[in-house]
Amino acid sequence: MLSYFKISRRIQVKLKNRALNSESGESILGFQDTGSHACYMIYGILKPKEKGRLVKPGEGHEEIVLAVKGDLKVTGSCAGSLKEGFALYLKDEQECFLENTGESEAVYVIAGGHSVGGHH
């Protein structure tokens, strides 16, 4: 169990560092890291007052968006507020936009994969 924790911790740090150094503010753990097309995870950081971050699973996919740090405003097919520790679910062509209305960085994680019958 200890070796699993060490591996997980390295991936977490790697994703955070990649997100911080990315123009998009996101880092994807997917095929290049796992060798699998079945699932993926996105680690995202929104700067204070940053808005317009698109979340759209795409045909044959579904995603769960979790607000890890900070509260997010959500517009689009799912509108409202996504409080820290809460999640929303999107499927196929549903899309929404995330906005950080706070004064400090907001962090979110998107876990996604194929819908039933969906595959590449």
N, C-alpha and C positions, 0 to 999 in steps of 0.2 A: 504494500500500500504506500509506503514511503516513496519508492521510486516513481509511482504514478503521480504523486503530489509534486515531486520535483519536475517532472515532464510538464505537467499542467502549468506550473508556475512559470517555467521558461516560455511557454507559448503565450501566456497572459502578458508577460513583460514584452515579448516580441511584438504582439499585436498592438499594445499601447504605444510602444516606440514607433512602430510603422505608422500608426494613425497620427501621432504628433508630427511626424516628418512628411506627411502626405499633403498634397494640395487639397485633396477632397476631405481630409480629416477622418478618413476611414481606412481600416485595414481588414482584409478578408482572409479568413482561414478557410481554405477550400481545397480544390483538387491538387493544386501545386504543393500543398502541405500534407495532405492526407492520402492522395491517390484515389479519392472517391468523389464521384459526382452526386452521390445520394444526399449529402447534407453539406451545409456551410454555415459559417458564423461571421458576422461583421461586427467589429468593434469601432464605434464612432464617437468622435468628440465634436461638440458644437461650442464655438467661442461665445462669449457673452454677446447677446443680441443677434447672433447669427440666425438666419432663417432661410427657408427654401430647400432644405435637404429632402430630396425625393426618396420615398420608400415605395417600391412597386415590385412585388414578387415576380410577375410575369406568368404567362400561360403555363400551366402544369406545375406551378410552385406555390408554396404557402410559407408565410413568415410570421414569427412572433417577435414583436419589438418590446424590449424591456428598458425602462428608464432606470439606469443604475445610479446616476448622480444628478441631482437637479430635477426640476419640473420642466416639461416640454409642452408647448402649445402644438396641437395637431389640427391641420386643415386638410380638406379634400374629402375623399369618400368616408373617412372616419374623422369627425371633427370634435374637438373638445380639448381637455387637458389630460396629459399623461404624467401623473405624479410619480416621484421617485419610488421605486419598488413595485410599480404597476406595469402591466403589459397590455398590448393590443395585438389582435390577430388579423392578418390580411391574407387573401387568397387570389390567385390568378391576376387579373388586370386591375384589381382594386389598387388605388394609389393614395398616398397622403404625403403631406409635407411637414417636416419637423422644424420647430423654432425654439430657440433658447431665449426665453424672456428674462432670464436672471442676469446677475452681475458677475457670475463666475462660470467656469466651464461646466458644461453638461455632458454626461457620458451615457451612451445607450449601447445595447447589444441587440443584434438581430440574429435569430436562429432560423434557418430556412432549410427547405428540402423539397422533394417532389411530392405533389399531391397524389392521392390514390390513382394509379394508372398513368401518372406523369413520369416521363423519363426522356433522356437525351438520345 
